[in-house]
Amino acid sequence: MPTILRFDGLRVVIYPDDHRPAHVHVIGAEGEAVFILNCPDGPPVLRETYGFSRRAVSRIEKELARHLSTLCPIWSDIHGDF
């Protein structure tokens, strides 16, 4: 499972054998969340979370949005179309 981004003690992962639509798994000490990226223009949207507070989810969404121009091409490199 390639970690493609790190911030605030969190890992952003794209699993190579995963499914569409384009999404990332965000893993940290608090839990895990899955965000649909809505490539190529966003915004990232929460699909599910286990353990993250609403405040943490909001912070993660903002950070993912900042990196969307990097995340979407990496998804495409691994999986092809969004």
Secondary structure, DSSP 8 states (H G I E B T S, - for coil): --EEEEETTEEEE--TT--SS-EEEEEETTEEEEEE--TTT---EEEEEES--HHHHHHHHHHHHHTHHHHHHHHHHHHS--
